[in-house]
Amino acid sequence: MKLILLGPPGAGKGTQAKMLTVRFGIPQISTGDILRAAVREGTPMGVKAKDCMDSGALVGDEIVVGIVRERLLKDDCRPGFILDGFPRNVAQADALKETLAALGKELDVVVSLDVDTEALVERLTGRRTCRDCGRGYHVKFDPPAVADRCDACDGELFQREDDQESTIRHRLDVYQQQTAPLIDYYRRAGLLSVIDGMQEMNAVQEQLLAVCRTS
């Protein structure tokens, strides 16, 4: 099974990808994770990425694609993989297509999780994290027993900068501009399946598994 999970920040891609890794025994490939790993391991592309980050520059598409290629060459990707957060734009999608062709691989399916923008803002801005132990909460969906205090260690709960509304809305705008066009890109390729991400998590899982079984 070789698939891509698309969806805006907060759509639940990471949660669903973890479920699929258990079900199919294939790795979840998250761009952020493999970028940090490549830098840590000092791979050729990791060295280039570190040079960019050290200089304050954005890591360009060529380096990101190179790091994904390095990851796809590892043995655990032979049975398949789940790409989570990649590609982020059409240029990366074109490069991924060329990379997979060179490796003798093809995508089986691209799944887009469709979630209402305001629901995403509520999901993400409601998250809170314990300063001491790092445990996560949500003010609406998973609140602590005592407001602003961690159930586990009584540490102070805070809202990360990434979860503030202005930051969230900027990330969603960037997604619409850069990543949403991939929906039409993969629809034209005959690979796209759209799932309503507003459903309960288990319902999303069931539909996702059904798509995977028929792809």
C-alpha positions in Angstrom: 0.0 0.0 0.0 1.5 3.3 -1.1 -0.6 6.3 -0.3 -0.7 10.0 0.4 -2.8 11.7 3.1 -3.9 15.2 2.2 -5.7 17.7 4.5 -5.2 21.0 6.3 -3.6 21.3 9.7 -5.7 19.7 12.3 -7.6 17.4 9.9 -6.4 14.3 11.7 -3.9 13.0 9.1 -1.4 12.1 11.8 -3.9 10.1 13.8 -5.2 8.2 10.8 -1.7 7.5 9.5 -0.7 5.9 12.8 -3.7 3.6 12.6 -2.7 2.6 9.1 0.9 1.9 10.1 -0.3 -0.6 12.6 -2.9 -2.2 10.2 -0.6 -2.5 7.2 2.8 -2.7 8.8 4.1 0.2 6.6 5.9 3.4 7.8 4.4 6.8 8.2 6.6 9.3 6.4 6.1 12.8 7.9 8.2 15.5 6.2 9.1 17.2 9.4 10.2 14.0 11.1 12.3 12.8 8.2 13.8 16.3 7.8 15.0 16.3 11.4 16.2 12.7 11.1 18.2 13.5 7.9 19.8 16.5 9.6 20.6 14.4 12.7 22.0 11.5 10.7 24.1 13.8 8.4 22.8 12.4 5.2 23.8 14.3 2.0 20.4 16.0 1.8 20.3 16.4 5.6 23.6 18.4 5.3 22.1 20.7 2.7 18.9 21.2 4.8 21.0 22.1 7.8 22.9 24.7 5.8 19.6 26.3 4.8 18.2 26.2 8.4 21.5 27.6 9.9 21.3 30.5 7.5 17.7 31.2 8.2 16.5 30.2 4.7 13.6 28.0 3.9 14.4 24.4 2.9 13.6 24.3 -0.8 11.6 21.8 -2.8 14.7 20.1 -4.3 16.1 19.3 -0.8 12.7 18.2 0.6 12.2 15.9 -2.4 15.7 14.6 -2.0 15.1 13.8 1.7 11.9 12.0 0.8 13.7 10.0 -1.8 16.4 9.0 0.7 13.6 7.8 3.1 11.8 5.8 0.4 15.0 3.9 -0.4 15.1 2.4 3.1 14.1 -1.3 3.5 11.0 -0.7 5.6 9.4 1.1 2.6 9.5 -1.9 0.3 6.0 -3.1 1.3 4.6 0.4 1.1 4.4 3.8 2.9 2.1 6.6 4.0 3.1 10.1 3.0 1.8 12.6 5.6 2.4 16.2 4.8 4.1 15.6 1.5 3.8 16.7 -1.2 2.9 20.3 -0.2 2.6 21.8 -3.7 2.2 20.8 -7.4 6.0 21.1 -8.0 6.7 18.6 -5.2 4.0 16.3 -6.6 5.6 16.3 -10.0 9.0 15.6 -8.5 7.5 12.8 -6.4 6.0 11.2 -9.5 9.4 11.2 -11.2 11.1 9.8 -8.1 8.6 7.0 -7.7 8.9 6.1 -11.4 12.7 6.0 -11.1 12.2 3.6 -8.1 9.7 1.4 -10.0 6.9 2.4 -7.7 3.4 3.9 -8.2 0.9 5.5 -5.8 -2.2 3.4 -5.0 -4.4 6.1 -3.7 -4.5 9.7 -2.4 -6.9 10.4 0.4 -8.0 13.9 1.2 -9.6 14.6 4.6 -12.2 17.3 4.1 -12.8 19.5 7.3 -14.6 22.8 7.8 -12.2 25.7 8.3 -13.9 27.0 11.5 -14.0 23.5 13.0 -10.3 23.3 12.4 -9.7 26.6 14.1 -11.7 25.4 17.1 -9.8 22.1 17.2 -6.4 23.7 17.1 -6.8 26.8 19.2 -8.4 24.7 22.0 -5.2 22.7 22.5 -3.3 23.1 25.8 0.0 21.6 26.9 1.5 21.1 30.3 4.7 23.1 30.9 6.1 20.4 33.2 5.3 17.0 31.7 4.1 17.9 28.2 0.8 16.2 28.4 -1.8 17.5 26.0 -5.4 18.6 26.6 -8.2 20.4 24.8 -10.4 22.9 26.5 -13.6 21.5 24.9 -12.9 17.9 23.8 -10.5 16.8 26.6 -10.4 19.3 29.4 -8.4 18.9 32.6 -10.3 18.2 35.9 -9.1 21.6 37.2 -9.0 24.5 34.7 -5.4 25.3 33.5 -3.8 22.6 35.7 -2.4 19.2 34.5 -4.2 16.1 35.9 -1.0 14.2 35.9 1.4 16.6 37.7 -0.5 19.7 38.5 1.7 21.7 36.1 0.5 24.9 34.4 -1.3 24.4 31.1 -0.4 26.8 28.3 -1.3 27.5 24.6 1.6 27.0 22.3 2.4 29.8 19.8 1.6 27.4 17.0 -1.9 27.0 18.4 -2.8 30.7 18.6 -5.6 31.7 16.2 -3.6 34.1 14.1 -1.0 31.4 13.5 -3.6 28.8 12.7 -5.4 31.0 10.2 -2.1 31.8 8.5 -1.3 28.1 8.2 -4.7 27.4 6.8 -4.4 30.2 4.2 -1.0 28.8 3.2 -2.6 25.4 2.8 -5.4 26.7 0.6 -2.9 28.6 -1.6 -0.2 25.9 -1.9 -1.6 22.5 -1.1 -5.3 22.5 -1.9 -4.5 22.5 -5.7 -3.2 19.0 -5.2 -6.8 17.8 -4.8 -7.5 18.6 -8.5 -4.0 17.4 -9.4 -4.7 13.9 -8.0 -8.3 13.9 -9.1 -7.2 14.3 -12.7 -4.7 11.5 -12.2 -7.6 9.2 -11.1 -6.0 8.6 -7.6 -8.2 10.8 -5.3 -10.6 9.7 -2.7 -12.3 12.3 -0.4 -13.4 11.5 3.1 -15.5 13.7 5.4 -13.1 14.5 8.2 -15.9 16.0 10.3 -17.1 12.5 11.3 -16.1 10.7 14.4 -12.5 9.3 14.3 -13.6 5.7 14.1 -16.0 6.5 11.2 -13.1 8.2 9.3 -10.9 5.1 10.0 -13.6 2.8 8.6 -13.9 4.7 5.4 -10.2 5.1 5.0 -9.7 1.4 5.4 -12.4 0.7 2.9 -10.6 3.0 0.4 -7.3 1.2 1.0 -8.9 -2.2 0.5 -10.3 -1.3 -2.9 -7.2 0.6 -4.2 
